[in-house]
Amino acid sequence: MLPENIVLLNIPPYCPELNPAEKIWQWMKKNIAIKIYDTLDDLEQKIEQLIEKLEGEIVKSITAYQFYLKAYYSIFKV
């Protein structure tokens, strides 16, 4: 049973552009790409820093699609 504050929205198959996790990966890649890291440890440290930044408002700003917001509003009449 899902908690009341979680709603499952079905997305079409083979639509990675609608998958919020894909937006997180794009954000991560944008923040580490086109940079030269001296070692893999430096790259790993940068990735860890980015992951630590991923909290509520940042995740919401990255993953908020109008598609999801409309579905949410239609379900909850917000």
BELKATA-V825215 format. One record per residue. RES is the residue in three letters. SS is DSSP state (~ for helix, > for strand, _ for the rest). PHI is phi in whole degrees, 0 to 359 (NA if undefined). PSI is psi in whole degrees, -180 to 180 (none if undefined). Layout:
BEGIN
res=RES ss=SS phi=PHI psi=PSI
res=RES ss=SS phi=PHI psi=PSI
END
This chain:
BEGIN
res=MET ss=_ phi=NA psi=133
res=LEU ss=_ phi=277 psi=145
res=PRO ss=_ phi=297 psi=157
res=GLU ss=_ phi=298 psi=-27
res=ASN ss=_ phi=271 psi=9
res=ILE ss=_ phi=241 psi=128
res=VAL ss=_ phi=236 psi=131
res=LEU ss=_ phi=269 psi=127
res=LEU ss=_ phi=245 psi=124
res=ASN ss=_ phi=285 psi=132
res=ILE ss=_ phi=247 psi=152
res=PRO ss=_ phi=298 psi=149
res=PRO ss=_ phi=294 psi=154
res=TYR ss=_ phi=60 psi=39
res=CYS ss=_ phi=234 psi=70
res=PRO ss=~ phi=300 psi=-25
res=GLU ss=~ phi=293 psi=-17
res=LEU ss=~ phi=262 psi=-4
res=ASN ss=_ phi=274 psi=117
res=PRO ss=~ phi=303 psi=-32
res=ALA ss=~ phi=298 psi=-34
res=GLU ss=~ phi=295 psi=-35
res=LYS ss=~ phi=294 psi=-36
res=ILE ss=~ phi=296 psi=-44
res=TRP ss=~ phi=299 psi=-41
res=GLN ss=~ phi=299 psi=-44
res=TRP ss=~ phi=298 psi=-44
res=MET ss=~ phi=298 psi=-49
res=LYS ss=~ phi=298 psi=-39
res=LYS ss=~ phi=298 psi=-33
res=ASN ss=~ phi=274 psi=-10
res=ILE ss=~ phi=241 psi=-13
res=ALA ss=_ phi=285 psi=160
res=ILE ss=_ phi=58 psi=30
res=LYS ss=_ phi=232 psi=149
res=ILE ss=_ phi=256 psi=127
res=TYR ss=_ phi=251 psi=133
res=ASP ss=_ phi=295 psi=-36
res=THR ss=_ phi=221 psi=165
res=LEU ss=~ phi=296 psi=-31
res=ASP ss=~ phi=297 psi=-39
res=ASP ss=~ phi=296 psi=-43
res=LEU ss=~ phi=297 psi=-45
res=GLU ss=~ phi=300 psi=-41
res=GLN ss=~ phi=297 psi=-42
res=LYS ss=~ phi=297 psi=-43
res=ILE ss=~ phi=297 psi=-42
res=GLU ss=~ phi=299 psi=-41
res=GLN ss=~ phi=299 psi=-42
res=LEU ss=~ phi=294 psi=-41
res=ILE ss=~ phi=297 psi=-40
res=GLU ss=~ phi=297 psi=-29
res=LYS ss=~ phi=288 psi=-22
res=LEU ss=_ phi=287 psi=89
res=GLU ss=_ phi=234 psi=170
res=GLY ss=~ phi=338 psi=-71
res=GLU ss=~ phi=294 psi=-36
res=ILE ss=~ phi=293 psi=-45
res=VAL ss=~ phi=298 psi=-43
res=LYS ss=~ phi=298 psi=-41
res=SER ss=~ phi=292 psi=-31
res=ILE ss=~ phi=281 psi=-39
res=THR ss=~ phi=257 psi=-2
res=ALA ss=_ phi=285 psi=107
res=TYR ss=_ phi=260 psi=146
res=GLN ss=~ phi=301 psi=-35
res=PHE ss=~ phi=305 psi=-48
res=TYR ss=~ phi=289 psi=-41
res=LEU ss=~ phi=297 psi=-43
res=LYS ss=~ phi=298 psi=-43
res=ALA ss=~ phi=296 psi=-42
res=TYR ss=~ phi=298 psi=-48
res=TYR ss=~ phi=296 psi=-36
res=SER ss=~ phi=289 psi=-33
res=ILE ss=~ phi=286 psi=-45
res=PHE ss=~ phi=259 psi=0
res=LYS ss=_ phi=51 psi=45
res=VAL ss=_ phi=278 psi=none
END
